[in-house]
Amino acid sequence: MAATFELSILTPEKSVFEGTVEYVEAPGSEGYFGVLANHAALITALTSGSLKARLAGGAEEKWQVSGGFFEVSNNKATVLADDVK
C-alpha cells in the first residue's frame, strides 16, 4: 500500500473535500505538478485547470479549480481555491 497524506480542498463558501490520499496533481502557475506523501514544504499559486487525487485504496477523484493556492506542510496538503466544480 502506498504512503498517504491528508488533503483538504476549500473554497470561501465551503469545504469541498477532506480525506486521505496517495497522490495529488494540481495546475500550478508554472505548470502541473504532483505531490506524494512526505513532500517537502511548498506554497504555490494555482491557475485554472484540473485537480486530481488518488484516494487511499486507488480510487480517483477529479475537480476543476479556477485559481487559488496550494500548500503542503507536515504531510498535509491544502487547496484554497476561488471556485471548485
ZAMARGU-4260 file (C-alpha; in steps of 0.2 Angstrom, whole numbers, plus 5000, padded with zeros to 4 digits):
<rodrens>
0) 5000/5000/5000 | 5006/5017/4996 | 5010/5030/5009 | 4996/5043/5012 | 4993/5060/5017
5) 4979/5072/5022 | 4971/5083/5008 | 4959/5097/5011 | 4950/5107/4997 | 4942/5123/5002
10) 4933/5137/4994 | 4927/5153/5003 | 4910/5146/5004 | 4913/5128/5009 | 4924/5113/5012
15) 4924/5103/4995 | 4935/5088/5001 | 4943/5082/5017 | 4952/5065/5017 | 4967/5053/5015
20) 4975/5052/4998 | 4990/5044/4990 | 4994/5057/4976 | 4988/5074/4970 | 4991/5083/4954
25) 4987/5101/4953 | 4988/5115/4940 | 5002/5126/4947 | 5006/5144/4940 | 5022/5136/4931
30) 5013/5120/4925 | 5005/5104/4933 | 5014/5097/4947 | 5012/5081/4958 | 5013/5078/4977
35) 5016/5062/4986 | 5017/5058/5005 | 5031/5066/5014 | 5033/5080/5001 | 5044/5095/5006
40) 5035/5110/5012 | 5028/5120/4997 | 5017/5135/4994 | 5012/5140/4976 | 4998/5149/4966
45) 4986/5139/4956 | 4979/5143/4939 | 4963/5136/4931 | 4963/5118/4927 | 4960/5100/4933
50) 4964/5095/4951 | 4966/5076/4953 | 4968/5065/4968 | 4971/5046/4970 | 4962/5041/4986
55) 4969/5028/4998 | 4964/5012/4990 | 4966/5018/4972 | 4950/5027/4968 | 4952/5043/4959
60) 4943/5060/4961 | 4944/5075/4949 | 4939/5093/4951 | 4940/5109/4941 | 4948/5123/4950
65) 4949/5142/4945 | 4964/5149/4954 | 4969/5149/4972 | 4984/5142/4982 | 4991/5125/4986
70) 5001/5122/5002 | 5010/5106/5008 | 5017/5105/5026 | 5019/5091/5038 | 5011/5078/5027
75) 4995/5088/5024 | 4990/5097/5008 | 4978/5111/5007 | 4970/5118/4992 | 4962/5136/4994
80) 4953/5138/4978 | 4942/5153/4972 | 4930/5140/4964 | 4929/5121/4963 | 4917/5111/4952
</rodrens>
